[in-house]
Each structure stands twice: as structure tokens, then as C-alpha cells.
Amino acid sequence: MTVRIGCIADDFTGGTDVAAAFRRAGLRTALVFGTPDAATPLPADCDAAVIALKSRSAPAAEAVDASLAAQRWLSSRGAAQIYVKYCSTFDSTPKGNIGPVTDALLDAMGATVTLACPASPPNGRTVYQGHLFVHDQLLSDSPLRHHPLNPMTDSSLPRLLAAQSPHPVGLISLPTVRRGADAVREALLAHQRDGVRHVIADALTDDDLAVLGAAAHELPVVTGAAGLAEGLGRAHPRPDTATTEPPPPGGRAAVLAGSCSARTLEQIARFQAAGLPSHHLDVLAAAAGRDVVADALAWFDAQDPGLPALVHASAPPHELEEVQRELGVAEAAARVEGLLGALAAALVDRGVRRLLVAGGETSGAVTTALDIRTVLVGGEADPGVPWTHATTAHGDLALMLKSGNFGAQDLFVRALKDET
């Protein structure tokens, strides 16, 4: 089997986001969770394959090793181009992992230059003069600077990337992008001749990203968020058949939320305001020995099976700080992942067949607990938030993996209503 383009994403919801972008571009897209091996299945007739890793906050050496293993698997299936997908907030540490992973993949693919752009205009992320904006604010001035693991206090992408790579970083500014794909290709060649390896590109609109995708069509390695991936996908030859996916399965519906982002908290509040049942997991009580998963399951069993039910460990900033102060940041995150992963397995065992999961780390825990390796990407409820379709030991499952900051405020209510 040969895929047209291979993608490596640094977390599970990022993988879902970029897979949806390729599908919007008309490519039949599979999403693989975790580092694949020879036995990892791939749906037939896939044009794009996305491997979703949990490498964003891993030590740089581990992220590099996992990414190289993913690249080898993708290349063995015919992918001549690798797209590295990271968050549109470019969140990372001063030493990685975006720079080290990209450098390793460039070496593996025999390439000397790459184009990078994390812009995602539908989600308010744009790049101008090399600086990353969230709507009308610099990233460093926006609420998104408060990432719980990788706070982003600098908005200069060239400066951020230069700290992560020993190679020079350049910029293609907006006037060049607006002159079209040929102008961008000429600028890339000029940077390449000057020994520049990483080239940041400005983009304010989807049209800008389409130009960049056309210009980068033949680069062995390209990096960015989902917006550039869609532009790149549209530059690839279009398949003859339309993308299709299975109908939604029957069964109960549930939401599991571990993200503490502002948008997820708004989505929880909207769900509760709609009069739908919700239950909060007490992480500190779990740390003290209480079986909060059993409590949540007993609560779930008592709810109306015709209504979607929400279980969340999400908390506003002051409550999150208290939990992290008591347990430590890493332990608090690991405990939330463990609780929600165990809960997901139990809910599917109880007949849940439509499951919406909020948060990248939570999504990783859930797919691991359910032993889901590969899904087929379906239609989107909101930009970057598609339904995916999987087969589990308990039958077919419609699964939505949502990045914490993605989706409209009414997503939880609307998405599950639309799937009934």
C-alpha cells in the first residue's frame, strides 16, 4: 500500500486535527495512535496516514527516536513527503522538541531545508513578521501563554526555533507569500543556498497557507499546524473517489474531559447549562485513596441512557494550581490520565458507542486504554474536531478527540446531538 503523504503529530488531538485537514483537502485519511509496527493496520486506499505520538512534552531524545520510527514506517509505505505537525501555539521547551525532531527527520530524509508555519486562521492563530498571534494578541500576551506544561512567553518563532536547533533560521515575510507560490519557492532556494535550514513563513489567511502548500509540495519535510497541512494536501494529486466513512453506531454517548483550557471549561459550562448530566472527578480524593472511578460509574449507571453524560477532571486555574501544588504537575497530569483512561474502558464496556474526549493527554490515555491503534477520519463537528471511526473488542465506536482549546462553546451538546 502506498500513501501520498505521511504525517507525524506530537500528540493525539494534534493528530486528529491534522488528519481532518487532509480529509478536507479530499484525501482519504487514516490516523494511527502511537509508534506503529509491522502489524499495525492501515485502512485500504488511504491517501494520507497520520501517526499521532505522545512526544510533545517527552525528553527530546525520546521524541526524536519515536519520530524516526514513525518516519521509517511511513516511508516503507511509500510516503515521499513527511509533514511534522505541532500545536498552532508552537508550545515546546527551550531545548525542543520541534527543533530536534525536525533536524533528525531532515537528516533521515536527506533534505537540507524545510518550511515551517504554525498558522491556523480559523482558530485565530496567524504569523506576521515571524511572530505568532492569537487573534489580535501576541501569543506571549494571550491566555494561551499559560500552557500547563510548556508556558509560551515568547512570540518570535525564529527566536524560539533558533534556541532548539544548531542550524540557521530564516523568514519568508508576508509580501513574498502574497506574490505567490513561485516567489516562495525562489525565497526557499535563496535561503537554502545561504545555508538556512529552517524557514519560517508568514501567513494570515487560508489563502496564504494554500500558497505555502503549493510552494512546499516537493519538499521532503514540511512542518506546521493543521492549516499548512490542508494547503499541502490540496497541492497533492486528488484521488478519484470521494472520502466516505461508516454511519455512527447506536449506543450511549459520553464526554470525558481532562483539559483545563478556557474553551473546554466553557464547553463544560454550556453542557451543564443545557441541563445535561455531569460529574466531576476529584483528583485529590483519588490521591487520598478513594475509588473515584467506581463513584463515577455508579453515577453514570443512574443516568438516563437516552442523554449524553459528561465526566470531567477539568478545573479552573485556581483549583488546578491547588491540585498541582499538592501532587506536583507531572503526578497530577498522570493521575488524571489514568483515571479517565480507566473510566473510558469501563464506559465502552457498558455500551457507550459515541465518545467525545477533550484534551490531548486525555485522548492519549483513552485510546491506549481502549487499545485503539488506527481509526478512519470522518466529518468535522467544528474545524479541527472530526469524528473518527474505530473497531474495538466491544464493537464499532465513534470517537471524537478534541484539543483543549478547539471547538465552539456548544460543541459537547451539538456534536453528540448530531450523532444520535
C-alpha positions as CSV (number, residue, x, y, z in Angstrom):
1,M,0.0,0.0,0.0
2,T,1.3,3.5,-0.9
3,V,0.2,6.7,0.8
4,R,0.6,10.0,-0.8
5,I,1.8,11.9,2.3
6,G,2.9,10.8,5.7
7,C,2.5,12.9,8.8
8,I,3.9,12.8,12.4
9,A,2.0,14.6,15.0
10,D,3.3,15.3,18.5
11,D,0.1,14.5,20.4
12,F,-3.2,12.7,19.8
13,T,-5.5,15.6,19.4
14,G,-3.0,17.3,17.1
15,G,-3.0,14.1,15.1
16,T,-6.8,14.3,14.8
17,D,-6.7,18.0,13.9
18,V,-4.2,17.4,11.0
19,A,-6.0,14.3,9.8
20,A,-9.1,16.3,9.5
21,A,-7.2,18.9,7.4
22,F,-6.0,16.2,5.0
23,R,-9.6,14.9,4.7
24,R,-10.8,18.5,4.0
25,A,-8.3,18.5,1.2
26,G,-10.0,15.5,-0.3
27,L,-7.6,12.8,0.9
28,R,-8.9,9.6,2.5
29,T,-7.0,9.7,5.8
30,A,-6.1,7.2,8.4
31,L,-4.9,8.1,11.9
32,V,-2.6,5.8,13.8
33,F,-2.1,6.1,17.6
34,G,1.4,5.6,18.9
35,T,4.5,4.3,17.2
36,P,3.4,1.7,14.6
37,D,5.0,-1.6,13.9
38,A,4.7,-4.1,11.0
39,A,1.4,-5.4,12.3
40,T,-0.3,-2.0,12.7
41,P,-3.3,-2.0,10.4
42,L,-3.9,0.7,7.8
43,P,-7.4,1.0,6.1
44,A,-7.4,0.3,2.4
45,D,-7.0,3.0,-0.2
46,C,-5.6,5.7,2.2
47,D,-4.1,8.7,0.6
48,A,-2.6,10.1,3.8
49,A,-1.5,8.4,7.0
50,V,-1.1,10.4,10.2
51,I,0.9,8.9,13.2
52,A,-0.1,10.5,16.5
53,L,2.6,10.3,19.1
54,K,2.8,11.5,22.7
55,S,6.1,13.3,22.1
56,R,5.3,17.0,22.7
57,S,6.5,17.0,26.3
58,A,8.7,14.0,26.2
59,P,12.5,14.3,26.6
60,A,14.0,15.4,23.3
61,A,15.9,12.2,22.7
62,E,12.7,10.1,23.2
63,A,10.7,12.4,20.9
64,V,13.4,12.1,18.2
65,D,13.5,8.3,18.5
66,A,9.7,7.9,18.2
67,S,9.6,10.3,15.3
68,L,12.3,8.5,13.4
69,A,10.5,5.2,13.9
70,A,7.3,6.7,12.6
71,Q,9.2,8.1,9.6
72,R,10.6,4.7,8.7
73,W,7.1,3.2,8.9
74,L,5.6,5.9,6.7
75,S,8.5,5.8,4.2
76,S,8.1,2.0,3.9
77,R,4.5,2.6,2.8
78,G,5.6,5.0,0.0
79,A,5.4,8.4,1.7
80,A,8.0,10.6,-0.1
81,Q,7.0,13.6,2.0
82,I,6.8,13.9,5.8
83,Y,4.7,16.5,7.5
84,V,5.6,17.3,11.1
85,K,2.5,18.6,12.9
86,Y,2.8,20.5,16.2
87,C,0.4,22.8,18.0
88,S,-0.6,26.1,16.5
89,T,0.7,27.7,19.7
90,F,4.2,26.2,18.9
91,D,4.4,25.1,22.5
92,S,7.6,23.4,23.4
93,T,10.6,23.8,25.7
94,P,13.7,25.9,25.1
95,K,15.5,22.7,24.0
96,G,12.8,21.1,22.0
97,N,11.1,19.2,20.8
98,I,10.2,20.9,17.5
99,G,13.8,21.7,16.5
100,P,15.5,18.4,17.4
101,V,12.7,16.3,15.8
102,T,12.7,18.4,12.6
103,D,16.5,18.2,12.3
104,A,16.5,14.4,12.8
105,L,13.8,14.0,10.1
106,L,15.6,16.2,7.7
107,D,18.7,14.1,8.1
108,A,16.8,10.9,7.7
109,M,15.1,12.1,4.5
110,G,18.3,13.5,3.0
111,A,16.9,17.1,3.0
112,T,18.6,20.4,3.7
113,V,15.8,22.9,4.1
114,T,12.2,22.9,5.4
115,L,9.3,25.3,5.6
116,A,7.6,26.0,8.9
117,C,4.3,27.7,9.7
118,P,2.0,27.1,12.7
119,A,-0.7,29.4,11.5
120,S,-4.3,28.3,11.9
121,P,-6.5,31.2,10.8
122,P,-9.9,29.6,11.6
123,N,-8.6,29.2,15.2
124,G,-7.2,32.7,15.3
125,R,-3.5,31.7,15.0
126,T,-1.6,33.8,12.5
127,V,2.1,34.5,11.8
128,Y,3.3,38.0,10.9
129,Q,6.9,39.1,10.7
130,G,7.8,35.8,12.2
131,H,5.7,36.5,15.3
132,L,2.8,34.2,16.4
133,F,-0.5,35.9,17.1
134,V,-3.7,34.6,18.8
135,H,-6.4,36.7,17.3
136,D,-5.2,40.3,17.8
137,Q,-2.7,39.5,20.6
138,L,0.9,38.2,20.5
139,L,1.0,34.7,21.8
140,S,3.0,35.9,24.8
141,D,0.3,38.3,25.7
142,S,-2.7,35.9,25.2
143,P,-4.3,33.5,27.6
144,L,-2.7,30.6,25.7
145,R,0.7,31.6,27.1
146,H,-0.4,29.7,30.2
147,H,0.2,26.2,28.9
148,P,0.3,23.9,32.0
149,L,3.4,22.0,30.8
150,N,5.1,24.4,28.3
151,P,4.3,28.1,29.0
152,M,4.9,30.2,26.0
153,T,6.3,33.6,26.9
154,D,7.9,34.5,23.6
155,S,6.1,35.0,20.3
156,S,9.1,35.2,18.0
157,L,9.2,31.9,16.0
158,P,12.7,32.4,14.6
159,R,14.0,33.1,18.1
160,L,12.2,30.1,19.6
161,L,13.4,27.7,16.9
162,A,16.9,29.1,16.9
163,A,17.1,28.1,20.6
164,Q,16.2,24.5,19.6
165,S,18.5,23.9,16.6
166,P,22.1,24.5,15.8
167,H,21.1,25.4,12.3
168,P,20.3,28.8,10.9
169,V,16.6,30.0,10.9
170,G,15.2,32.3,8.2
171,L,11.9,34.1,7.4
172,I,9.7,34.5,4.4
173,S,7.6,37.6,5.1
174,L,4.0,38.2,4.0
175,P,4.8,40.4,0.9
176,T,6.7,37.4,-0.6
177,V,3.9,35.0,0.3
178,R,1.3,37.3,-1.3
179,R,3.4,37.2,-4.6
180,G,2.5,33.5,-4.9
181,A,4.0,30.0,-4.8
182,D,6.8,30.8,-7.3
183,A,8.0,33.7,-5.2
184,V,8.0,31.5,-2.1
185,R,9.9,28.7,-3.9
186,E,12.5,31.2,-5.0
187,A,12.9,32.5,-1.4
188,L,13.3,28.9,-0.2
189,L,16.0,28.3,-2.7
190,A,17.8,31.5,-1.7
191,H,17.7,30.5,2.0
192,Q,18.9,27.0,1.1
193,R,21.9,28.5,-0.9
194,D,22.7,30.6,2.2
195,G,22.8,27.5,4.4
196,V,19.5,28.3,6.2
197,R,17.8,25.1,7.2
198,H,14.6,26.2,8.9
199,V,12.5,28.8,7.1
200,I,9.5,30.4,9.0
201,A,6.8,31.7,6.7
202,D,4.2,34.4,7.5
203,A,0.5,33.6,6.9
204,L,-2.7,35.5,7.9
205,T,-5.3,33.6,5.8
206,D,-6.1,30.2,4.4
207,D,-5.2,31.5,1.0
208,D,-1.7,32.3,2.3
209,L,-1.4,28.7,3.5
210,A,-2.6,27.4,0.2
211,V,0.3,29.3,-1.5
212,L,2.8,27.9,1.0
213,G,1.4,24.4,0.5
214,A,1.8,24.7,-3.3
215,A,5.4,26.1,-2.8
216,A,6.4,23.3,-0.4
217,H,4.8,20.5,-2.5
218,E,8.1,18.8,-3.3
219,L,10.0,19.4,0.0
220,P,10.8,16.1,1.7
221,V,10.0,17.6,5.1
222,V,7.5,20.3,6.0
223,T,6.4,21.4,9.4
224,G,3.5,23.3,10.9
225,A,-0.1,23.2,12.2
226,A,-3.2,21.8,10.5
227,G,-3.7,24.9,8.3
228,L,-0.5,24.3,6.3
229,A,-1.3,20.6,6.1
230,E,-4.5,21.4,4.3
231,G,-2.7,23.6,1.9
232,L,-0.1,20.9,1.3
233,G,-2.8,18.2,0.9
234,R,-4.6,20.3,-1.8
235,A,-1.3,20.5,-3.7
236,H,-1.2,16.7,-4.0
237,P,-3.0,15.0,-6.9
238,R,-6.6,14.5,-5.9
239,P,-7.9,10.9,-5.6
240,D,-10.7,9.8,-7.9
241,T,-13.0,8.5,-5.2
242,A,-14.8,10.6,-2.6
243,T,-14.0,10.2,1.1
244,T,-16.5,8.1,3.0
245,E,-16.9,6.7,6.5
246,P,-19.2,4.4,8.3
247,P,-22.5,5.7,9.8
248,P,-22.5,6.5,13.6
249,P,-23.1,3.4,15.7
250,G,-26.0,3.1,18.0
251,G,-25.5,3.1,21.8
252,R,-24.9,5.5,24.6
253,A,-23.0,8.7,24.4
254,A,-20.5,10.2,26.8
255,V,-18.0,13.0,27.2
256,L,-14.7,12.7,29.1
257,A,-12.7,15.9,29.7
258,G,-9.3,16.3,31.2
259,S,-8.3,19.6,29.7
260,C,-8.3,22.7,31.9
261,S,-8.2,25.1,28.9
262,A,-10.5,28.1,28.9
263,R,-12.5,26.7,26.0
264,T,-13.0,23.3,27.5
265,L,-14.3,24.9,30.7
266,E,-16.7,26.9,28.6
267,Q,-17.9,23.8,26.8
268,I,-18.5,22.1,30.2
269,A,-20.5,25.0,31.4
270,R,-22.6,25.1,28.3
271,F,-23.3,21.3,28.6
272,Q,-24.4,21.8,32.2
273,A,-26.5,24.9,31.3
274,A,-28.3,22.7,28.8
275,G,-29.5,20.5,31.8
276,L,-27.4,17.6,30.8
277,P,-25.8,15.3,33.5
278,S,-22.2,16.0,34.5
279,H,-20.0,14.6,37.2
280,H,-16.6,15.9,38.5
281,L,-13.7,13.6,39.3
282,D,-12.0,14.6,42.5
283,V,-8.3,14.1,41.8
284,L,-7.2,14.9,45.3
285,A,-9.7,12.4,46.7
286,A,-8.3,9.8,44.3
287,A,-4.8,10.5,45.6
288,A,-6.0,10.0,49.1
289,G,-7.3,6.5,48.2
290,R,-10.9,7.0,47.2
291,D,-12.1,5.0,44.3
292,V,-13.4,7.9,42.3
293,V,-13.8,5.8,39.1
294,A,-16.2,3.5,40.9
295,D,-18.1,6.5,42.1
296,A,-18.3,7.9,38.6
297,L,-19.5,4.6,37.2
298,A,-22.2,4.3,39.8
299,W,-23.3,7.9,38.9
300,F,-23.3,7.1,35.2
301,D,-25.4,3.9,35.7
302,A,-28.1,6.0,37.4
303,Q,-28.4,8.5,34.5
304,D,-31.0,8.5,31.7
305,P,-29.4,6.3,28.9
306,G,-31.0,8.5,26.3
307,L,-28.9,11.5,27.3
308,P,-25.2,12.1,26.8
309,A,-23.3,12.2,30.1
310,L,-20.2,14.2,31.0
311,V,-17.4,13.2,33.4
312,H,-14.6,15.6,33.8
313,A,-11.4,16.3,35.8
314,S,-11.2,19.8,34.3
315,A,-10.8,22.7,36.8
316,P,-10.4,26.5,36.7
317,P,-6.9,27.8,37.1
318,H,-7.1,28.4,40.9
319,E,-8.3,24.8,41.5
320,L,-5.7,23.4,39.1
321,E,-3.0,25.2,40.9
322,E,-4.1,23.7,44.2
323,V,-4.0,20.2,42.8
324,Q,-0.6,20.7,41.2
325,R,0.7,22.2,44.4
326,E,-0.5,19.1,46.4
327,L,0.6,16.4,43.9
328,G,3.2,18.1,41.6
329,V,2.5,19.0,37.9
330,A,3.6,15.6,36.5
331,E,1.9,13.5,39.1
332,A,-1.4,15.4,38.8
333,A,-1.4,15.0,35.0
334,A,-0.5,11.3,35.2
335,R,-3.3,10.7,37.7
336,V,-5.9,12.4,35.5
337,E,-4.8,10.4,32.5
338,G,-5.0,7.1,34.5
339,L,-8.4,7.9,35.9
340,L,-10.0,8.9,32.6
341,G,-8.4,6.0,30.7
342,A,-9.8,3.5,33.2
343,L,-13.2,5.2,33.0
344,A,-13.2,5.2,29.2
345,A,-12.7,1.4,29.1
346,A,-15.5,0.9,31.7
347,L,-17.9,3.1,29.8
348,V,-17.3,1.3,26.5
349,D,-17.8,-1.9,28.3
350,R,-21.2,-0.5,29.5
351,G,-22.3,0.2,25.9
352,V,-21.0,3.7,25.2
353,R,-20.5,3.8,21.4
354,R,-20.1,7.6,20.9
355,L,-17.3,9.1,23.0
356,L,-16.1,12.7,22.9
357,V,-12.7,13.3,24.6
358,A,-11.3,16.7,25.5
359,G,-7.6,17.2,25.9
360,G,-4.5,15.9,24.2
361,E,-3.1,13.9,27.1
362,T,-6.5,12.6,28.0
363,S,-7.1,11.5,24.4
364,G,-3.8,9.6,24.5
365,A,-4.8,7.9,27.7
366,V,-8.3,6.9,26.3
367,T,-7.1,5.4,23.1
368,T,-4.4,3.5,24.9
369,A,-6.9,2.2,27.4
370,L,-9.2,1.1,24.6
371,D,-6.4,-0.5,22.7
372,I,-7.3,1.6,19.6
373,R,-4.4,1.7,17.1
374,T,-5.9,3.0,13.9
375,V,-9.1,5.0,13.0
376,L,-10.6,6.3,9.8
377,V,-11.2,10.0,9.9
378,G,-14.7,11.3,9.2
379,G,-16.5,14.6,9.1
380,E,-15.9,17.5,11.4
381,A,-18.2,18.9,14.0
382,D,-16.1,22.1,14.2
383,P,-12.8,23.0,12.5
384,G,-10.1,20.5,13.5
385,V,-12.6,18.4,15.5
386,P,-13.7,15.4,13.4
387,W,-15.4,12.2,14.3
388,T,-13.2,9.2,13.8
389,H,-14.3,5.6,13.4
390,A,-12.8,2.6,15.1
391,T,-13.5,-1.1,15.8
392,T,-12.9,-2.2,19.4
393,A,-13.3,-5.5,21.2
394,H,-16.9,-4.3,22.1
395,G,-17.8,-3.3,18.5
396,D,-17.8,-0.1,16.4
397,L,-17.0,3.1,18.2
398,A,-17.4,6.8,17.0
399,L,-14.6,8.7,18.8
400,M,-14.0,12.4,18.8
401,L,-10.7,13.6,20.2
402,K,-10.7,17.3,20.8
403,S,-7.8,19.6,21.6
404,G,-8.4,21.5,24.7
405,N,-8.8,24.9,23.0
406,F,-10.7,23.8,20.0
407,G,-14.4,23.8,19.2
408,A,-17.3,26.1,19.7
409,Q,-18.8,26.6,23.2
410,D,-21.7,24.3,22.4
411,L,-19.6,21.5,20.9
412,F,-20.3,18.9,23.6
413,V,-24.1,19.4,23.2
414,R,-24.2,19.8,19.5
415,A,-21.8,17.1,18.4
416,L,-23.5,14.3,20.4
417,K,-27.0,15.5,19.4
418,D,-25.9,15.4,15.7
419,E,-24.6,11.9,16.1
420,T,-27.8,10.5,17.6
